[in-house]
Amino acid sequence: MGDLSPSDMPPDIKAEVKASLTVQQVVQMESLDEVKSMVRTYAENVSDPCVR
């Protein structure tokens, strides 16, 4: 299972992996204000009413 390349994965799994990588990058940030700013920007950019 660990030998799968990203091209072998279905798109939804690719998106999930990409999201988890983004979360890791956010966790590595030391500035909480920067994280808050990113979250706020993301929330404003999401048009799905369920997310707000």
C-alpha positions in Angstrom: 0.0 0.0 0.0 2.8 2.4 0.8 4.3 2.0 -2.7 1.4 3.8 -4.4 2.4 7.0 -6.2 0.1 10.0 -6.1 -1.0 9.4 -9.7 -2.5 6.1 -8.6 -4.7 7.7 -6.1 -8.3 8.8 -6.8 -8.7 12.6 -6.8 -10.6 12.7 -3.5 -7.6 11.0 -1.7 -5.2 13.4 -3.4 -7.3 16.3 -2.1 -7.3 14.8 1.4 -3.5 14.3 1.4 -3.1 17.9 0.1 -5.3 19.1 2.9 -3.4 17.2 5.6 -0.1 18.7 4.3 -1.6 22.1 4.5 -2.6 21.4 8.1 0.9 20.3 8.9 2.3 23.6 7.5 -0.2 25.6 9.6 0.8 23.6 12.7 4.4 24.4 12.1 3.7 28.1 12.1 4.8 29.9 15.3 2.7 33.0 14.8 -0.9 32.4 16.0 -2.0 35.7 14.5 -0.8 34.5 11.1 -2.8 31.3 11.5 -5.9 33.3 12.6 -5.5 35.6 9.6 -5.2 32.6 7.2 -8.3 31.0 8.7 -10.3 34.2 8.4 -9.2 34.7 4.8 -10.1 31.1 4.0 -13.6 31.5 5.6 -14.2 34.6 3.6 -13.2 32.8 0.4 -15.4 29.8 1.0 -18.8 30.3 -0.6 -20.4 27.3 1.0 -22.9 28.6 3.6 -22.5 25.5 5.8 -18.9 26.5 6.5 -19.7 29.9 7.9 
